[in-house]
Amino acid sequence: MGILGDSLDKAVANTFTRPIPKSAQAQMRFLVRREKGTTAVARLLGVTQRTVERYVAGTLKRPRRQLAARLEEEVRKRWQPRVRERARKRAATSGGIVIETRARFGFAAAPGSTDDARIRLVTQHLPPAYAARLLDAKAAGADEEQLRGIAAEGLQEVYFKNHGRRAQGLQVEFTDIDYVEFDI
């Protein structure tokens, strides 16, 4: 996806209570159980049904690098859905989300009060309303630009405007993201 989408996925994945299966055989078995058959898993991974059956039986043990990456990604997407959903609900209703980023922030404000864009390191807790918007947008398939807009709005209101107590009319531009990490 993009840097923000991947970071949101990683934050949700960090809420897992058990690690994902390590071996290719265990990962294939999990997918076969989850997808209810080897044909669906073969289509999902872009391999033959017989290849899936061989991994499940244990005759094939070490997948090619590309298949191993796809396999792990598909398992990670489907691993512990109830735990993931509980973490999303908690973030959206009571806990909020913490964003840590190093990016270029610029401002558009009243004439004479603008600030040139510069790289800043910001770590800020965003309230549940912004966490809900971010997670809902990610679940709805929002692109990177939309996620960045929601994050920029949250940082603008909470960090730069201090919940509306200062800098009225300030508009924050959130660009040149070096890194971003979310924590639920």
C-alpha positions in Angstrom: 0.0 0.0 0.0 2.0 3.0 1.3 3.9 4.1 4.3 0.9 5.1 6.4 -1.2 2.1 5.4 1.6 -0.3 6.1 2.3 1.4 9.4 -1.4 1.0 10.4 -1.3 -2.7 9.5 1.8 -3.1 11.5 0.2 -1.4 14.6 -2.8 -3.7 14.4 -0.5 -6.7 13.9 1.4 -5.8 17.0 -1.8 -6.5 19.0 -1.6 -10.2 18.2 -1.6 -12.5 21.3 0.1 -15.3 19.6 2.8 -15.3 16.9 1.9 -16.4 13.4 2.9 -19.9 12.4 6.6 -20.1 11.4 7.0 -23.1 9.1 5.6 -23.2 5.5 3.7 -26.4 6.4 1.9 -24.7 9.4 1.2 -21.6 7.4 -0.3 -23.6 4.5 -2.4 -25.7 6.9 -3.7 -22.5 8.5 -4.7 -21.1 5.1 -6.3 -24.3 4.0 -8.4 -24.4 7.1 -9.3 -20.7 6.8 -10.1 -20.7 3.1 -11.8 -24.1 3.3 -9.8 -25.9 0.6 -6.5 -26.2 -1.3 -8.0 -24.9 -4.5 -8.8 -21.5 -2.9 -5.3 -21.3 -1.4 -3.7 -22.2 -4.7 -5.6 -19.4 -6.4 -4.7 -17.0 -3.6 -1.0 -17.7 -3.8 -0.7 -18.2 -7.5 0.5 -21.8 -7.4 -1.0 -25.1 -8.3 -3.3 -27.1 -6.0 -0.8 -29.9 -6.0 1.9 -27.6 -4.7 -0.4 -26.6 -1.8 -1.1 -30.2 -1.1 2.7 -31.0 -1.0 3.3 -28.2 1.6 0.4 -29.4 3.7 1.7 -33.0 3.6 5.2 -31.9 4.4 6.9 -33.2 1.3 7.8 -29.6 0.3 9.3 -27.6 3.2 11.1 -24.5 1.9 9.2 -22.3 -0.5 10.9 -19.9 -2.9 11.5 -16.4 -1.5 8.7 -14.9 -3.5 6.2 -17.6 -2.4 7.4 -17.4 1.2 6.7 -13.7 1.3 3.2 -14.1 -0.3 2.4 -16.9 2.1 3.4 -15.0 5.2 1.5 -11.9 4.0 -1.7 -13.9 3.4 -1.4 -15.6 6.8 -0.7 -12.3 8.5 -3.9 -10.8 6.9 -6.0 -13.6 8.3 -4.4 -14.2 11.7 -6.4 -13.6 14.8 -9.2 -11.5 13.3 -11.1 -11.1 16.6 -8.0 -9.8 18.4 -7.4 -7.3 15.5 -11.1 -6.2 15.6 -11.0 -5.8 19.4 -7.9 -3.6 19.1 -9.5 -1.4 16.4 -12.6 -0.9 18.5 -10.6 -0.1 21.6 -8.6 2.5 19.6 -11.7 4.0 18.0 -13.8 4.2 21.2 -11.5 4.8 24.2 -7.8 4.4 23.6 -6.9 6.5 20.6 -3.7 6.0 18.6 -0.2 7.2 19.0 1.6 8.5 15.9 5.4 9.0 15.7 6.7 10.6 12.6 9.5 12.5 11.1 8.2 14.5 8.2 8.1 17.9 6.7 5.5 20.2 8.2 4.6 23.5 6.7 1.9 25.9 7.6 -0.6 28.2 5.8 -2.0 30.9 8.1 -2.9 34.5 8.1 -0.6 36.8 6.0 2.6 37.5 7.8 2.4 34.5 10.1 3.3 31.6 7.9 6.1 29.4 8.7 8.4 27.7 6.2 8.2 24.0 6.0 10.8 22.0 8.0 11.5 18.5 9.1 10.1 17.8 12.5 10.0 14.7 14.8 6.5 14.5 16.3 5.2 11.9 18.7 1.6 12.6 19.6 -1.4 10.7 20.9 -4.4 11.2 18.7 -7.9 11.0 20.3 -10.3 8.1 19.4 -12.1 10.2 16.9 -9.1 10.5 14.6 -8.1 6.9 15.3 -11.5 5.8 14.2 -11.3 7.8 11.0 -7.9 6.5 10.2 -8.8 2.8 10.8 -12.2 3.1 9.0 -10.5 4.8 6.0 -7.9 2.1 5.9 -10.5 -0.6 6.1 -12.5 1.1 3.3 -9.5 1.0 1.1 -8.4 4.7 1.3 -5.3 5.6 -0.6 -2.2 7.1 0.9 -3.2 10.7 0.2 -6.5 10.3 2.1 -4.7 8.7 5.1 -2.1 11.4 5.1 -4.9 14.1 5.1 -6.6 12.5 8.1 -3.3 12.2 10.0 -2.4 15.8 9.1 -5.8 17.0 10.4 -5.4 15.1 13.6 -1.9 16.5 14.2 -3.0 20.0 13.3 -5.8 20.0 15.9 -4.1 18.2 18.7 -0.4 19.1 18.3 -0.2 22.4 16.5 -3.5 24.0 17.6 -3.6 22.4 21.1 -7.3 21.4 20.8 -8.3 24.8 19.5 -6.6 26.8 22.2 -4.1 28.6 19.9 -3.2 29.2 16.3 -6.7 29.7 15.0 -6.9 29.4 11.2 -3.6 27.4 10.9 -3.5 24.8 8.1 -0.8 22.1 8.4 0.8 20.5 5.4 2.2 17.0 6.1 4.7 16.0 3.4 8.0 14.3 2.7 7.4 11.6 5.3 10.7 10.0 6.3 9.0 7.5 8.6 5.7 7.0 10.5 4.8 4.5 13.1 1.4 4.0 14.8 0.8 2.3 18.1 -2.6 1.2 19.3 
